[in-house]
Amino acid sequence: MAELPASHQPENPAPDPWAALKAHTAARIALGRTGSSVPLREALAFRLAHAHARDAVYSTLDLDPLLAGLAPLQLPVLQVRSKAPDRQEYLQRPDLGRQLHEEAHTLLQESSAQPTDLVIVLADGLSAAAVNEHAVPLVKLLVPILQAAGLHLGPLVVAAQARVALGDEIGALLHTQMVLILIGERPGLSSPDSLGAYFTYGPRPGLTDEARNCVSNIRPAGLPYDVAANRLSYLLLEALRRKLSGVHLKDDTRLLA
């Protein structure tokens, strides 16, 4: 094949002075440039990352492995869903994802027994892939810590088509002092599988974000499972001791360390 004349050969991308920083972050920095555009490899990488994010939004809970992974904890597992009938409606109507379906409402009422200290909810949110991948390893580390501290745990709840606030209704129906919801976070272009943990003391429908605490980006490439479990256990125990959550409860784990 004949070689292109020098005037028609593609130029090498100009080096980016920030390139050394790429070793410290997955963020889209130091992309370089070819003329006035980003190099082709970076344009294709952006499209691939966007496709991964879209796939995460439409992913579903892989129930069989999820339930099998939770079984060794020897806690009852309840399956519920929100009022959103399908994924499309869930994305278009966030309000429906915050309300329990009538059948789920009845199930939780019938399952409610004596009050507990904490109920843990595993919810798909905007990335079921994050829950499928990271929820079980985190729960397996967190539950023994909480049980060793003397907490009485309620049943584990697996929730489909769920938003964060759905945990408050679940917690109220199960008569627990506090609810922790592990949920797939909105995918980013470098993190389509990020797991978030939100908890509320005194859960009830109608609470807003200032009543909750959040530990986010739980995944091996973000906040490791063991660090997240220790941070959550500290915050949960402090919330029970002080009988509050939200803006008045601060994460002092770094100061303690």
C-alpha positions as CSV (number, residue, x, y, z in Angstrom):
1,M,0.0,0.0,0.0
2,A,1.4,3.4,-1.0
3,E,2.4,5.7,1.8
4,L,0.5,8.9,2.2
5,P,2.3,12.1,1.3
6,A,3.6,13.9,4.4
7,S,1.0,16.6,4.0
8,H,-1.8,14.1,4.3
9,Q,-0.4,12.0,7.2
10,P,-2.3,12.5,10.6
11,E,-0.5,14.6,13.1
12,N,0.5,13.0,16.4
13,P,-1.7,14.3,19.3
14,A,-0.1,17.2,21.2
15,P,1.1,16.0,24.7
16,D,-1.0,17.3,27.6
17,P,1.0,18.8,30.5
18,W,-1.5,17.2,32.9
19,A,-0.9,13.7,31.7
20,A,1.0,12.7,34.9
21,L,-2.1,13.4,36.9
22,K,-4.1,10.6,35.1
23,A,-2.3,8.1,37.4
24,H,-4.2,9.5,40.3
25,T,-7.8,9.8,39.0
26,A,-10.3,8.1,36.7
27,A,-11.7,11.5,35.8
28,R,-11.6,12.6,32.2
29,I,-8.5,14.9,32.3
30,A,-5.4,15.2,30.1
31,L,-7.1,14.0,27.0
32,G,-4.6,15.6,24.7
33,R,-5.6,17.2,21.4
34,T,-5.2,16.8,17.6
35,G,-5.5,20.2,16.1
36,S,-8.6,21.8,17.8
37,S,-10.2,18.4,18.6
38,V,-9.6,15.6,21.1
39,P,-7.8,12.6,19.7
40,L,-9.9,9.8,18.1
41,R,-9.1,7.3,20.8
42,E,-10.4,9.7,23.5
43,A,-13.6,10.4,21.5
44,L,-14.2,6.7,21.2
45,A,-13.5,6.2,24.9
46,F,-16.1,8.8,25.7
47,R,-18.7,7.1,23.6
48,L,-17.9,3.7,25.3
49,A,-18.1,5.3,28.8
50,H,-21.5,6.9,27.8
51,A,-22.7,3.5,26.6
52,H,-21.7,1.8,29.9
53,A,-23.6,4.6,31.9
54,R,-26.7,4.0,29.8
55,D,-26.5,0.2,30.3
56,A,-26.2,0.8,34.1
57,V,-29.3,2.9,34.2
58,Y,-31.3,0.2,32.4
59,S,-29.7,-2.7,34.3
60,T,-31.9,-4.9,36.6
61,L,-31.3,-6.7,39.9
62,D,-29.7,-10.2,39.5
63,L,-31.8,-11.7,42.2
64,D,-30.6,-15.3,42.3
65,P,-26.9,-14.5,43.0
66,L,-28.0,-11.6,45.3
67,L,-30.2,-13.8,47.5
68,A,-27.6,-16.6,47.5
69,G,-24.9,-14.1,48.7
70,L,-27.1,-12.9,51.5
71,A,-28.2,-16.3,52.7
72,P,-25.1,-16.9,55.0
73,L,-26.1,-13.9,57.1
74,Q,-29.1,-15.9,58.3
75,L,-31.4,-12.9,58.2
76,P,-34.9,-13.0,56.7
77,V,-35.0,-11.5,53.2
78,L,-38.1,-9.6,51.9
79,Q,-38.6,-8.6,48.2
80,V,-40.6,-5.5,47.5
81,R,-41.1,-3.0,44.7
82,S,-42.2,0.6,44.2
83,K,-45.2,1.9,42.4
84,A,-43.2,2.4,39.2
85,P,-44.5,-0.4,36.9
86,D,-41.4,-0.6,34.7
87,R,-38.0,1.1,34.1
88,Q,-39.3,3.7,31.7
89,E,-41.9,4.9,34.1
90,Y,-39.4,4.8,36.9
91,L,-37.1,7.2,35.0
92,Q,-39.9,9.5,34.0
93,R,-41.7,9.5,37.4
94,P,-39.3,9.7,40.3
95,D,-42.2,10.2,42.7
96,L,-43.4,6.7,42.0
97,G,-40.0,5.2,42.9
98,R,-40.4,6.8,46.4
99,Q,-43.7,5.0,47.1
100,L,-44.2,1.3,47.9
101,H,-46.5,-0.8,45.8
102,E,-49.7,-1.8,47.6
103,E,-48.7,-5.5,47.7
104,A,-45.3,-4.5,49.2
105,H,-47.0,-2.3,51.7
106,T,-49.1,-5.3,52.9
107,L,-46.2,-7.7,52.9
108,L,-44.2,-5.4,55.2
109,Q,-47.1,-4.8,57.6
110,E,-47.6,-8.6,57.9
111,S,-43.9,-9.1,58.4
112,S,-43.6,-6.5,61.1
113,A,-42.9,-8.0,64.5
114,Q,-41.0,-6.5,67.4
115,P,-39.2,-3.2,66.9
116,T,-35.5,-3.4,65.7
117,D,-32.5,-1.1,65.7
118,L,-31.8,-1.2,62.0
119,V,-33.2,-2.5,58.7
120,I,-31.0,-2.7,55.7
121,V,-32.5,-2.2,52.2
122,L,-30.8,-3.2,48.9
123,A,-32.3,-1.1,46.1
124,D,-31.5,-0.9,42.4
125,G,-31.7,2.9,42.1
126,L,-30.1,4.2,39.0
127,S,-27.6,1.4,38.7
128,A,-28.7,-2.1,39.6
129,A,-25.2,-3.2,38.3
130,A,-23.7,-1.4,41.4
131,V,-25.9,-3.4,43.8
132,N,-25.3,-6.7,41.9
133,E,-21.5,-6.2,42.2
134,H,-20.9,-4.4,45.5
135,A,-23.9,-4.8,47.9
136,V,-23.2,-8.3,49.2
137,P,-19.5,-7.9,49.9
138,L,-20.3,-4.7,51.8
139,V,-23.2,-6.2,53.8
140,K,-21.1,-9.2,54.7
141,L,-18.6,-6.9,56.3
142,L,-21.0,-4.5,57.9
143,V,-23.6,-6.9,59.5
144,P,-21.1,-8.7,61.8
145,I,-19.7,-5.4,63.1
146,L,-23.2,-4.2,63.9
147,Q,-24.2,-7.4,65.5
148,A,-21.1,-7.5,67.6
149,A,-22.0,-4.0,68.8
150,G,-25.3,-5.4,70.1
151,L,-27.7,-4.1,67.4
152,H,-30.9,-5.9,66.8
153,L,-31.2,-6.1,63.0
154,G,-34.5,-6.5,61.1
155,P,-35.0,-8.4,57.9
156,L,-33.0,-7.5,54.8
157,V,-35.2,-5.9,52.1
158,V,-34.5,-6.1,48.4
159,A,-36.4,-3.3,46.6
160,A,-36.9,-2.9,42.8
161,Q,-37.5,0.3,40.9
162,A,-36.6,2.2,44.1
163,R,-35.5,5.7,45.0
164,V,-33.7,6.6,48.2
165,A,-36.8,7.9,50.0
166,L,-38.5,4.4,49.6
167,G,-36.3,3.3,52.6
168,D,-38.2,5.7,54.9
169,E,-41.5,4.0,54.2
170,I,-40.0,0.6,54.5
171,G,-38.4,1.5,57.9
172,A,-41.7,3.0,59.2
173,L,-43.7,-0.1,58.3
174,L,-41.1,-2.4,59.9
175,H,-41.0,-0.3,63.1
176,T,-37.2,0.1,63.1
177,Q,-35.3,2.9,64.7
178,M,-33.1,3.4,61.7
179,V,-33.0,2.4,58.0
180,L,-30.0,2.0,55.8
181,I,-30.5,1.8,52.0
182,L,-27.7,0.6,49.7
183,I,-28.6,1.9,46.3
184,G,-27.0,2.2,42.8
185,E,-26.0,5.8,42.3
186,R,-26.4,7.8,39.1
187,P,-23.7,6.6,36.7
188,G,-20.9,8.8,35.8
189,L,-18.6,8.5,32.7
190,S,-15.9,6.9,34.9
191,S,-18.1,5.1,37.5
192,P,-21.2,3.3,36.2
193,D,-21.2,0.9,39.2
194,S,-21.0,3.3,42.2
195,L,-22.9,2.2,45.3
196,G,-24.3,4.7,47.7
197,A,-25.4,4.2,51.3
198,Y,-28.1,6.5,52.8
199,F,-29.4,6.1,56.4
200,T,-32.1,7.8,58.4
201,Y,-32.9,7.8,62.1
202,G,-36.6,7.7,62.8
203,P,-37.6,6.9,59.2
204,R,-41.1,7.9,58.1
205,P,-42.6,9.0,54.7
206,G,-42.1,12.7,53.9
207,L,-38.6,13.2,55.2
208,T,-36.2,15.1,52.9
209,D,-32.5,14.9,52.3
210,E,-31.4,17.0,55.3
211,A,-32.6,14.1,57.5
212,R,-30.3,11.6,55.9
213,N,-26.6,10.8,55.8
214,C,-24.7,9.5,52.8
215,V,-21.6,7.5,52.2
216,S,-21.0,7.4,48.4
217,N,-18.8,5.9,45.7
218,I,-18.5,2.5,47.4
219,R,-16.6,0.2,45.0
220,P,-13.0,-1.2,44.8
221,A,-12.0,1.7,42.5
222,G,-13.6,4.3,44.9
223,L,-14.2,3.8,48.6
224,P,-13.2,0.2,49.5
225,Y,-15.6,-2.2,51.2
226,D,-13.8,-2.4,54.5
227,V,-13.4,1.4,54.8
228,A,-17.0,1.9,53.9
229,A,-18.1,-0.7,56.5
230,N,-16.1,0.9,59.2
231,R,-17.3,4.4,58.4
232,L,-20.9,3.3,58.2
233,S,-20.8,1.3,61.4
234,Y,-19.4,4.4,63.2
235,L,-22.0,6.7,61.8
236,L,-24.9,4.2,62.5
237,L,-23.8,3.6,66.1
238,E,-23.4,7.4,66.7
239,A,-26.9,8.0,65.1
240,L,-28.5,5.5,67.5
241,R,-26.6,6.9,70.5
242,R,-27.5,10.5,69.7
243,K,-30.9,9.7,68.3
244,L,-30.5,11.8,65.2
245,S,-29.2,11.7,61.6
246,G,-28.7,14.1,58.8
247,V,-27.0,17.5,58.9
248,H,-26.5,17.3,62.7
249,L,-24.4,14.1,62.4
250,K,-20.9,14.5,61.1
251,D,-18.4,11.9,60.0
252,D,-15.5,12.2,62.5
253,T,-13.8,8.9,61.5
254,R,-10.8,10.8,60.1
255,L,-10.3,12.8,63.3
256,L,-10.5,9.5,65.3
257,A,-7.9,7.9,63.1
